């Protein structure tokens, strides 16, 4: 792998991406990083052997730029980068809610842009990264983005019109599961279990259920029915979930997340 890749605004997800790329075979000498704080840049250099540079230096020397700053900081970063990015650079955005047109309008005409929505399981190489092409990005650019983000999990190509929905489902998705585990742990304590035992029971159940969903090929309804015996404990629990509108609440929550993603795209902070 001889292409130089720069990660700009390297936080936790950016660092996870760097670490995954190195494990996947990228030479640290080909990886550049920028960080707001000099001590953070030095930390990344010492930990991973990557090269700290300025944003301008990254734009001039890297073949691919991965922008991982917060959405509200993206406009300022692009103003800084625009004079230094030639049209043969691939720009990958990891900012929630910002369309590729936002970048194309601020960069040199013809610059290829790819939009990626990943999530925090990148920290454990189990990310779900959703990839969309801008108007100037080719299949080769998409494949390159898949190669990079495939180092920390699974990738999926979607039309950009579906990105806000993917952000609601997958980008924010881990938080919903953490919330559910938190609630179930509290329930376990209410039922008389110590917190640590309730936590272990729920986490392993979640891992097992996820593996079954991934590997069995069965519809989730079928898997649920396999656990739900007539007049048993599970059906009584499911009845209470339905009585309390949990399914409707989840749908409403995902719609709210999608709508917020659209607000971010329109510039509403």
DRENDO-1510 file (C-alpha; in Angstrom, 1 decimal, always signed):
<recs>
REC; n; res; u; v; w
REC; 1; UNK; +0.0; +0.0; +0.0 .
REC; 2; UNK; +1.8; +3.1; -1.2 .
REC; 3; UNK; -0.9; +5.7; -1.1 .
REC; 4; UNK; -0.6; +8.3; +1.7 .
REC; 5; UNK; -3.7; +8.8; +3.8 .
REC; 6; UNK; -4.2; +11.7; +6.2 .
REC; 7; UNK; -6.7; +11.7; +9.1 .
REC; 8; UNK; -7.7; +15.2; +10.0 .
REC; 9; UNK; -9.0; +16.0; +13.5 .
REC; 10; UNK; -7.9; +12.7; +14.9 .
REC; 11; UNK; -10.2; +11.8; +17.9 .
REC; 12; UNK; -11.2; +8.4; +19.2 .
REC; 13; UNK; -12.8; +7.2; +16.0 .
REC; 14; UNK; -9.9; +8.6; +13.9 .
REC; 15; UNK; -7.4; +6.9; +16.1 .
REC; 16; UNK; -9.4; +3.6; +15.9 .
REC; 17; UNK; -9.3; +3.9; +12.1 .
REC; 18; UNK; -5.5; +4.5; +12.1 .
REC; 19; UNK; -4.9; +1.5; +14.4 .
REC; 20; UNK; -7.1; -0.7; +12.3 .
REC; 21; UNK; -5.4; +0.3; +9.1 .
REC; 22; UNK; -2.0; -0.5; +10.5 .
REC; 23; UNK; -3.2; -4.0; +11.6 .
REC; 24; UNK; -4.6; -4.5; +8.1 .
REC; 25; UNK; -1.2; -3.9; +6.6 .
REC; 26; UNK; -0.8; -0.1; +6.0 .
REC; 27; UNK; +2.7; +1.2; +6.7 .
REC; 28; UNK; +2.6; +3.8; +9.5 .
REC; 29; UNK; +5.0; +5.9; +7.4 .
REC; 30; UNK; +2.2; +6.4; +4.8 .
REC; 31; UNK; -0.3; +7.6; +7.5 .
REC; 32; UNK; -0.5; +11.3; +8.4 .
REC; 33; UNK; -2.5; +12.9; +11.2 .
REC; 34; UNK; -3.6; +16.3; +12.3 .
REC; 35; UNK; -4.8; +17.3; +15.8 .
REC; 36; UNK; -5.9; +20.5; +17.4 .
REC; 37; UNK; -3.5; +20.1; +20.3 .
REC; 38; UNK; +0.2; +19.5; +19.7 .
REC; 39; UNK; +0.4; +17.0; +22.7 .
REC; 40; UNK; -2.4; +14.9; +21.1 .
REC; 41; UNK; -0.4; +14.8; +17.8 .
REC; 42; UNK; +2.7; +13.7; +19.7 .
REC; 43; UNK; +0.7; +11.0; +21.5 .
REC; 44; UNK; -0.5; +9.6; +18.2 .
REC; 45; UNK; +3.0; +9.6; +16.8 .
REC; 46; UNK; +4.5; +7.8; +19.8 .
REC; 47; UNK; +1.6; +5.3; +20.0 .
REC; 48; UNK; +1.3; +4.4; +16.3 .
REC; 49; UNK; +4.4; +5.7; +14.5 .
REC; 50; UNK; +2.3; +8.0; +12.2 .
REC; 51; UNK; +3.5; +11.4; +11.1 .
REC; 52; UNK; +1.9; +14.6; +12.6 .
REC; 53; UNK; +1.4; +17.4; +10.1 .
REC; 54; UNK; -0.6; +20.6; +9.7 .
REC; 55; UNK; -3.9; +20.6; +7.8 .
REC; 56; UNK; -2.3; +22.4; +4.9 .
REC; 57; UNK; +0.6; +19.9; +4.8 .
REC; 58; UNK; -1.9; +17.0; +4.8 .
REC; 59; UNK; -3.8; +18.5; +1.9 .
REC; 60; UNK; -0.7; +19.0; -0.1 .
REC; 61; UNK; +1.0; +15.6; +0.4 .
REC; 62; UNK; -1.7; +13.0; +1.1 .
REC; 63; UNK; -3.6; +11.1; -1.6 .
REC; 64; UNK; -6.6; +10.7; +0.6 .
REC; 65; UNK; -8.0; +13.0; +3.2 .
REC; 66; UNK; -10.3; +11.7; +5.9 .
REC; 67; UNK; -12.1; +14.5; +7.7 .
REC; 68; UNK; -13.2; +13.5; +11.1 .
REC; 69; UNK; -13.8; +16.9; +12.8 .
REC; 70; UNK; -17.2; +17.7; +14.3 .
REC; 71; UNK; -19.9; +18.8; +11.8 .
REC; 72; UNK; -19.9; +22.4; +13.2 .
REC; 73; UNK; -16.2; +22.7; +12.6 .
REC; 74; UNK; -16.2; +21.4; +9.0 .
REC; 75; UNK; -16.8; +24.7; +7.2 .
REC; 76; UNK; -13.8; +26.3; +8.9 .
REC; 77; UNK; -11.6; +23.3; +8.1 .
REC; 78; UNK; -12.6; +23.4; +4.4 .
REC; 79; UNK; -11.8; +27.1; +4.2 .
REC; 80; UNK; -8.3; +26.2; +5.4 .
REC; 81; UNK; -7.9; +23.2; +3.1 .
REC; 82; UNK; -9.5; +24.5; -0.1 .
REC; 83; UNK; -6.5; +26.4; -1.5 .
REC; 84; UNK; -4.3; +23.3; -1.1 .
REC; 85; UNK; -6.4; +20.4; -2.4 .
REC; 86; UNK; -5.9; +19.5; -6.0 .
REC; 87; UNK; -8.7; +17.7; -7.9 .
REC; 88; UNK; -6.8; +14.4; -7.8 .
REC; 89; UNK; -7.3; +14.1; -4.0 .
REC; 90; UNK; -10.0; +11.9; -2.6 .
REC; 91; UNK; -11.8; +13.6; +0.3 .
REC; 92; UNK; -13.7; +11.3; +2.7 .
REC; 93; UNK; -16.1; +12.9; +5.2 .
REC; 94; UNK; -17.0; +11.3; +8.4 .
REC; 95; UNK; -19.2; +14.1; +9.6 .
REC; 96; UNK; -22.8; +13.3; +10.5 .
REC; 97; UNK; -25.5; +15.0; +8.4 .
REC; 98; UNK; -23.2; +16.9; +6.0 .
REC; 99; UNK; -23.9; +16.1; +2.3 .
REC; 100; UNK; -21.2; +15.7; -0.3 .
REC; 101; UNK; -22.5; +18.8; -2.0 .
REC; 102; UNK; -21.3; +20.9; +1.0 .
REC; 103; UNK; -17.7; +19.8; +0.2 .
REC; 104; UNK; -18.0; +20.0; -3.6 .
REC; 105; UNK; -19.2; +23.6; -3.4 .
REC; 106; UNK; -16.2; +24.6; -1.3 .
REC; 107; UNK; -13.4; +22.6; -3.1 .
REC; 108; UNK; -12.0; +22.8; -6.6 .
REC; 109; UNK; -14.5; +21.7; -9.2 .
REC; 110; UNK; -14.2; +18.0; -9.8 .
REC; 111; UNK; -12.8; +17.0; -6.5 .
REC; 112; UNK; -14.1; +13.5; -5.6 .
REC; 113; UNK; -15.9; +13.3; -2.3 .
REC; 114; UNK; -17.1; +10.2; -0.5 .
REC; 115; UNK; -19.4; +10.4; +2.6 .
REC; 116; UNK; -19.0; +7.8; +5.3 .
REC; 117; UNK; -21.1; +7.3; +8.4 .
REC; 118; UNK; -19.3; +4.9; +10.8 .
REC; 119; UNK; -20.0; +4.2; +14.5 .
REC; 120; UNK; -18.2; +3.7; +17.8 .
REC; 121; UNK; -17.8; -0.1; +17.5 .
REC; 122; UNK; -14.9; +0.9; +15.3 .
REC; 123; UNK; -13.0; +1.0; +18.6 .
REC; 124; UNK; -13.3; -2.8; +18.7 .
REC; 125; UNK; -13.1; -3.5; +15.0 .
REC; 126; UNK; -16.9; -4.1; +14.8 .
REC; 127; UNK; -18.0; -0.9; +13.1 .
REC; 128; UNK; -20.8; -0.5; +10.6 .
REC; 129; UNK; -19.6; +2.0; +8.0 .
REC; 130; UNK; -22.1; +3.3; +5.4 .
REC; 131; UNK; -20.5; +4.7; +2.2 .
REC; 132; UNK; -22.0; +7.0; -0.4 .
REC; 133; UNK; -20.4; +8.7; -3.5 .
REC; 134; UNK; -20.5; +12.3; -4.3 .
REC; 135; UNK; -21.1; +13.5; -7.9 .
REC; 136; UNK; -17.4; +13.2; -8.9 .
REC; 137; UNK; -16.5; +10.0; -7.0 .
REC; 138; UNK; -15.9; +6.8; -9.0 .
REC; 139; UNK; -16.3; +3.1; -8.2 .
REC; 140; UNK; -12.5; +3.1; -7.6 .
REC; 141; UNK; -12.9; +5.9; -5.0 .
REC; 142; UNK; -15.7; +3.9; -3.3 .
REC; 143; UNK; -13.6; +0.8; -3.3 .
REC; 144; UNK; -10.7; +2.7; -1.7 .
REC; 145; UNK; -13.0; +4.0; +1.1 .
REC; 146; UNK; -14.2; +0.5; +1.7 .
REC; 147; UNK; -10.6; -0.8; +1.9 .
REC; 148; UNK; -9.9; +1.9; +4.6 .
REC; 149; UNK; -13.0; +1.5; +6.7 .
REC; 150; UNK; -13.1; -2.3; +6.2 .
REC; 151; UNK; -10.1; -2.4; +8.5 .
REC; 152; UNK; -12.4; -1.6; +11.5 .
REC; 153; UNK; -15.6; -3.6; +10.6 .
REC; 154; UNK; -18.2; -4.0; +7.9 .
REC; 155; UNK; -19.0; -1.6; +5.1 .
REC; 156; UNK; -22.2; -1.0; +3.1 .
REC; 157; UNK; -22.7; +1.2; +0.0 .
REC; 158; UNK; -26.0; +3.2; -0.1 .
REC; 159; UNK; -27.3; +6.1; -2.1 .
REC; 160; UNK; -26.6; +9.4; -0.3 .
REC; 161; UNK; -30.3; +10.0; +0.0 .
REC; 162; UNK; -30.4; +7.1; +2.5 .
REC; 163; UNK; -27.5; +8.4; +4.7 .
REC; 164; UNK; -29.8; +10.2; +7.2 .
REC; 165; UNK; -31.7; +7.0; +7.8 .
REC; 166; UNK; -28.5; +5.1; +8.2 .
REC; 167; UNK; -27.2; +7.6; +10.7 .
REC; 168; UNK; -30.4; +7.1; +12.8 .
REC; 169; UNK; -30.2; +3.3; +12.6 .
REC; 170; UNK; -26.4; +2.6; +12.7 .
REC; 171; UNK; -24.5; +5.8; +13.5 .
REC; 172; UNK; -26.6; +6.4; +16.7 .
REC; 173; UNK; -27.5; +2.7; +17.0 .
REC; 174; UNK; -25.0; +1.6; +19.6 .
REC; 175; UNK; -26.4; +4.2; +22.1 .
REC; 176; UNK; -29.8; +2.6; +21.9 .
REC; 177; UNK; -28.4; -0.8; +22.8 .
REC; 178; UNK; -26.4; +0.7; +25.7 .
REC; 179; UNK; -29.6; +2.4; +26.9 .
REC; 180; UNK; -31.5; -0.9; +26.7 .
REC; 181; UNK; -28.7; -2.7; +28.6 .
REC; 182; UNK; -28.8; +0.1; +31.3 .
REC; 183; UNK; -32.5; -0.3; +31.7 .
REC; 184; UNK; -32.4; -4.1; +31.8 .
REC; 185; UNK; -29.6; -3.9; +34.4 .
REC; 186; UNK; -31.7; -1.7; +36.6 .
REC; 187; UNK; -34.5; -4.2; +36.2 .
REC; 188; UNK; -32.2; -7.0; +37.3 .
REC; 189; UNK; -31.3; -5.1; +40.4 .
REC; 190; UNK; -35.0; -4.5; +41.1 .
REC; 191; UNK; -35.5; -8.3; +40.8 .
REC; 192; UNK; -32.8; -9.0; +43.4 .
REC; 193; UNK; -29.6; -9.5; +41.4 .
REC; 194; UNK; -26.3; -7.8; +42.2 .
REC; 195; UNK; -25.4; -5.2; +39.5 .
REC; 196; UNK; -22.3; -7.1; +38.3 .
REC; 197; UNK; -24.2; -10.4; +37.8 .
REC; 198; UNK; -27.1; -8.6; +36.1 .
REC; 199; UNK; -24.7; -6.9; +33.8 .
REC; 200; UNK; -22.9; -10.1; +32.8 .
REC; 201; UNK; -26.2; -11.9; +32.1 .
REC; 202; UNK; -27.5; -9.2; +29.9 .
REC; 203; UNK; -24.2; -8.5; +28.0 .
REC; 204; UNK; -23.7; -12.2; +27.2 .
REC; 205; UNK; -27.3; -12.5; +26.1 .
REC; 206; UNK; -26.9; -9.6; +23.8 .
REC; 207; UNK; -23.7; -11.0; +22.3 .
REC; 208; UNK; -25.4; -14.4; +21.8 .
REC; 209; UNK; -28.5; -12.9; +20.2 .
REC; 210; UNK; -26.5; -10.7; +17.9 .
REC; 211; UNK; -24.4; -13.7; +16.7 .
REC; 212; UNK; -27.6; -15.6; +16.1 .
REC; 213; UNK; -29.1; -12.8; +14.1 .
REC; 214; UNK; -25.9; -12.5; +12.0 .
REC; 215; UNK; -25.2; -16.1; +11.4 .
REC; 216; UNK; -28.5; -18.0; +11.4 .
REC; 217; UNK; -30.2; -16.3; +8.4 .
REC; 218; UNK; -33.5; -16.5; +10.3 .
REC; 219; UNK; -35.9; -13.5; +10.5 .
REC; 220; UNK; -35.8; -11.9; +14.0 .
REC; 221; UNK; -39.5; -12.7; +14.4 .
REC; 222; UNK; -38.7; -16.4; +14.0 .
REC; 223; UNK; -35.8; -16.2; +16.5 .
REC; 224; UNK; -38.1; -14.5; +19.0 .
REC; 225; UNK; -40.8; -17.0; +18.5 .
REC; 226; UNK; -38.3; -19.8; +19.3 .
REC; 227; UNK; -37.9; -18.3; +22.8 .
REC; 228; UNK; -41.6; -17.6; +23.3 .
REC; 229; UNK; -43.4; -20.6; +24.6 .
REC; 230; UNK; -47.2; -20.6; +25.2 .
REC; 231; UNK; -48.2; -18.9; +28.5 .
REC; 232; UNK; -44.6; -18.6; +29.4 .
REC; 233; UNK; -42.4; -15.9; +30.9 .
REC; 234; UNK; -41.3; -14.4; +27.6 .
REC; 235; UNK; -44.7; -13.8; +26.2 .
REC; 236; UNK; -45.7; -12.0; +29.4 .
REC; 237; UNK; -42.7; -9.8; +29.0 .
REC; 238; UNK; -43.4; -9.1; +25.4 .
REC; 239; UNK; -47.0; -8.2; +26.2 .
REC; 240; UNK; -45.8; -5.6; +28.7 .
REC; 241; UNK; -43.4; -4.1; +26.1 .
REC; 242; UNK; -46.3; -3.8; +23.6 .
REC; 243; UNK; -48.6; -2.4; +26.3 .
REC; 244; UNK; -46.0; +0.3; +27.0 .
REC; 245; UNK; -45.6; +1.2; +23.3 .
REC; 246; UNK; -41.9; +0.2; +23.1 .
REC; 247; UNK; -42.1; -0.5; +19.4 .
REC; 248; UNK; -43.8; +2.8; +18.6 .
REC; 249; UNK; -41.3; +4.6; +20.8 .
REC; 250; UNK; -38.4; +3.1; +18.9 .
REC; 251; UNK; -39.8; +4.1; +15.6 .
REC; 252; UNK; -40.4; +7.7; +16.9 .
REC; 253; UNK; -36.8; +7.8; +18.3 .
REC; 254; UNK; -35.3; +6.8; +15.0 .
REC; 255; UNK; -37.4; +9.3; +13.1 .
REC; 256; UNK; -36.2; +12.0; +15.6 .
REC; 257; UNK; -32.5; +11.0; +15.0 .
REC; 258; UNK; -33.1; +11.1; +11.2 .
REC; 259; UNK; -34.7; +14.5; +11.4 .
REC; 260; UNK; -31.8; +15.8; +13.5 .
REC; 261; UNK; -29.3; +14.5; +10.9 .
REC; 262; UNK; -31.3; +16.5; +8.3 .
REC; 263; UNK; -31.1; +19.6; +10.5 .
REC; 264; UNK; -27.3; +19.3; +10.8 .
REC; 265; UNK; -27.1; +19.1; +7.0 .
REC; 266; UNK; -29.1; +22.4; +6.7 .
REC; 267; UNK; -26.7; +24.1; +9.1 .
REC; 268; UNK; -28.9; +24.2; +12.2 .
REC; 269; UNK; -26.6; +23.6; +15.2 .
</recs>
